[in-house]
């Protein structure tokens, strides 16, 4: 089944908020060989960098190799065999560090590093976010990256490109050799030209966590690059858990370690180190030195022209960790509990003007690459269904038709508590590894529910009432 026009490319950016390969000058250590490069004019990484391609899908490209690949994929499917593994491919531009997996384009996350000290620590502790040396030759896609119709009903046969995160710059860097997130994306697009991306009717740039923020920061640049190729494709963005709010805590601005920095200060420091770039229209809103504000979706969204779908847990675990709140792993103060309660309200407010959104009232982080992504619902609608409705609406608008009614894609839980949505992922006690309710977890974390005016039995009934009313 072909959707979103005759050819669709899904580009997936991996990522947690983190920076890529360290600069050899700043760290004094040699950088490991990176995978296929997607970057641009910066100094190139060692040869052999690669990209991993998803399970075989027709790209619609004119090249003979592409026609043969499509025929082979069809023959394989006809024989009842699965081609689920994405295969590693290296970028032709060996000066840029990264690799992609063919298929839907998704960028991943991992937060970032922003100084010599934080990048050295990152390289030692999480080398996969700093180098592609140990990337596998194949990778099995799950969730929206799955080639199985039962797991990914609307995009299972889309052309997939998975771009792992090794630049640790929130996909914004243009610095030589190390921090090249923005350049990597540009090079991936260039390498997809002979694979048929110029024939695409829709290109969707998706990302999780820092990769989701990378989508916000790069979607206009990708649209411009494709436009310069003479393409008529519509570029769309899918942001999963990359819609962060500014920190409430005051911290020292001189913070060598990422964990001791506020997100704002980490970005301020990182932008200088990465030679980071932000969307031009957003940059024009802020004076020099204030470009960091463009990393926050609620400040950037109004400047974007490409269609965007935001997936965001209202009680995002990474947002809580920014405030040093670790659910189930430590005691929680009354002040922290009040922050948790207010977080959902603030996120709802920040998403009010977003056209397409799926925001469950859950404690979790990222969803679109999980095999369970079909199980979560808001107001009775699953995320794959909401994305399909969004797609149908965009296609109707492009073809001057009236969008179908009864197919929602602005879905935000109305209940006020964490976990008040019955489809939320289960909470697990870190000590016992047993599933627990929210109230049980709060008690285990040292909160006196009665002192806070909460009655365990009464509030359990209240939660059940809210849930029965559809959240």
C-alpha positions, -999 to 999 in steps of 0.1 A, spaced: 0 0 0 14 34 -10 4 64 11 11 101 11 14 102 -26 32 78 -50 65 79 -30 70 88 6 103 91 24 105 91 62 137 104 76 142 96 113 166 115 135 179 97 165 187 115 196 189 122 233 199 157 241 237 153 236 266 163 214 284 144 187 320 132 182 344 154 202 367 177 184 402 163 185 416 197 193 394 201 224 397 166 238 432 156 228 418 122 217 413 108 183 378 105 172 365 71 163 354 64 127 318 76 122 291 61 101 277 73 69 279 111 67 250 133 62 268 166 67 280 193 43 311 214 38 327 208 71 359 187 74 351 152 66 354 122 90 375 92 82 364 71 52 339 44 57 312 64 75 278 49 67 241 50 67 217 22 75 188 16 53 155 2 63 137 -28 50 133 -28 12 107 -4 -1 101 11 -35 116 46 -37 102 55 -71 137 66 -82 147 64 -119 180 45 -113 182 9 -125 195 -2 -92 164 12 -75 141 -6 -99 160 -38 -92 158 -33 -55 121 -27 -57 116 -58 -77 137 -79 -53 117 -65 -24 85 -74 -41 97 -109 -49 108 -114 -13 74 -103 1 57 -125 -25 77 -154 -12 64 -147 23 98 -135 36 103 -105 58 130 -79 51 127 -61 84 163 -52 90 176 -18 81 211 -20 65 241 2 72 252 25 45 280 50 46 277 85 33 297 93 2 310 125 18 335 110 41 342 143 58 309 141 77 302 117 105 270 97 106 252 69 88 217 62 77 194 32 74 173 33 42 137 40 46 118 66 66 140 94 78 141 97 116 166 115 137 174 103 172 181 121 204 204 120 234 207 155 247 241 170 242 275 179 255 286 216 255 322 218 268 355 199 267 347 183 301 312 172 293 322 159 259 351 139 273 328 124 299 302 116 272 328 99 250 339 77 279 304 69 293 281 69 262 304 64 232 275 55 209 264 92 210 299 103 200 310 78 174 297 54 148 325 30 152 304 3 169 272 7 150 258 -26 138 255 -36 102 217 -40 105 190 -27 128 155 -39 133 129 -12 132 100 -10 156 70 13 160 68 38 131 101 22 117 86 -12 115 80 -29 81 52 -50 96 17 -39 87 3 -51 120 27 -29 140 29 1 116 -4 0 96 0 33 77 38 36 71 50 0 70 60 2 33 74 37 33 110 44 23 128 47 56 160 64 65 172 61 101 199 86 111 216 77 144 228 104 167 265 108 171 270 146 169 258 155 204 248 190 191 210 186 190 214 183 152 225 219 148 263 218 145 284 230 115 318 228 133 345 209 116 349 172 121 330 168 154 298 186 157 280 184 124 244 175 131 229 200 106 255 191 80 248 154 84 211 159 76 221 179 45 244 151 33 218 124 39 195 143 16 222 145 -11 229 108 -8 192 100 -12 190 118 -46 202 87 -66 179 66 -45 148 84 -58 140 110 -32 134 135 -60 104 115 -70 89 117 -36 56 135 -30 60 136 7 92 137 29 86 134 66 114 143 90 108 126 123 128 125 155 126 114 192 139 134 222 168 156 211 160 142 176 126 157 180 141 190 188 163 184 158 132 182 136 120 216 149 154 231 141 160 215 107 126 211 89 127 244 72 163 239 60 153 204 46 123 219 28 146 246 13 172 220 2 146 199 -15 131 229 -31 165 238 -46 164 204 -62 133 214 -80 111 190 -60 74 195 -54 74 173 -23 57 185 9 81 183 38 64 174 71 77 171 106 70 146 134 83 156 168 83 129 195 92 141 231 113 170 218 89 198 230 108 209 262 100 237 286 126 260 302 139 249 336 125 264 368 158 260 388 185 285 391 219 270 386 255 283 382 261 294 346 297 280 347 288 243 347 314 220 332 291 189 334 259 187 314 239 174 344 248 205 364 237 229 337 202 241 330 191 233 295 193 270 286 229 273 297 239 240 281 225 253 248 241 287 251 275 271 257 269 244 231 260 268 203 294 284 205 312 250 206 291 235 178 290 266 156 253 258 158 226 271 135 190 278 142 161 286 117 165 320 102 130 332 109 133 323 146 167 338 148 153 372 136 131 373 166 159 374 191 190 395 195 225 380 193 232 357 221 195 348 226 193 323 198 191 295 224 154 303 227 148 288 193 155 253 208 121 254 226 92 244 205 67 269 220 90 298 210 99 283 176 66 268 164 49 300 151 79 307 128 77 274 109 58 270 76 61 232 72 33 210 86 42 197 121 28 170 143 39 170 180 38 139 202 44 149 238 38 132 271 23 158 295 45 145 323 77 138 303 103 119 324 132 138 308 115 172 316 113 160 352 149 149 353 159 184 343 144 194 377 162 165 395 129 146 398 133 108 393 100 91 397 104 58 416 141 63 424 141 89 452 120 108 476 99 137 463 94 169 483 61 187 485 76 214 462 86 188 436 51 172 437 36 206 430 59 210 401 48 176 387 12 187 390 18 220 373 39 205 345 10 190 327 -9 223 328 21 242 314 26 218 286 -10 219 277 -9 256 276 22 256 254 5 232 229 -27 252 226 -19 266 192 -3 235 177 -25 223 149 -16 186 152 -8 171 186 -11 139 206 -5 145 243 -14 118 268 -14 126 305 13 100 312 47 97 329 70 85 301 94 96 274 93 89 236 68 67 219 69 65 181 97 39 179 82 16 205 66 -16 195 37 -7 219 31 27 201 -4 15 189 -16 9 224 -17 45 237 -48 65 231 -61 100 238 -99 104 238 -102 70 222 -79 77 193 -45 59 189 -14 77 178 -12 58 144 -48 67 138 -42 104 146 -12 105 123 -32 90 95 -60 115 101 -34 143 99 -20 128 67 -55 126 52 -62 162 61 -30 175 46 -36 155 14 -72 169 12 -59 205 16 -32 199 -11 -58 187 -35 -84 214 -27 -108 190 -10 -126 193 22 -110 173 50 -130 143 63 -149 148 95 -146 126 125 -109 120 120 -92 139 149 -55 149 151 -55 175 179 -57 153 209 -47 165 244 -58 147 276 -81 169 298 -76 151 331 -51 167 354 -32 139 371 -1 120 359 -12 85 347 -49 94 347 -51 81 311 -58 43 314 -36 35 284 -5 50 299 26 28 302 26 10 336 47 25 364 74 2 378 89 4 413 126 6 408 134 -14 439 110 -43 434 105 -41 396 68 -45 403 40 -25 386 25 1 410 -1 28 408 8 65 409 -4 68 445 16 38 456 47 52 440 42 86 457 39 69 491 70 49 484 88 81 475 80 96 509 50 119 502 24 121 530 -8 120 509 -31 131 538 -9 160 546 -11 171 510 -49 169 512 -50 136 492 -70 106 503 -55 75 488 -89 57 484 -108 88 475 -83 100 449 -81 66 434 -119 68 429 -114 103 415 -88 91 390 -111 63 380 -139 88 374 -118 110 353 -106 81 332 -141 68 326 -150 103 313 -123 99 286 -95 119 301 
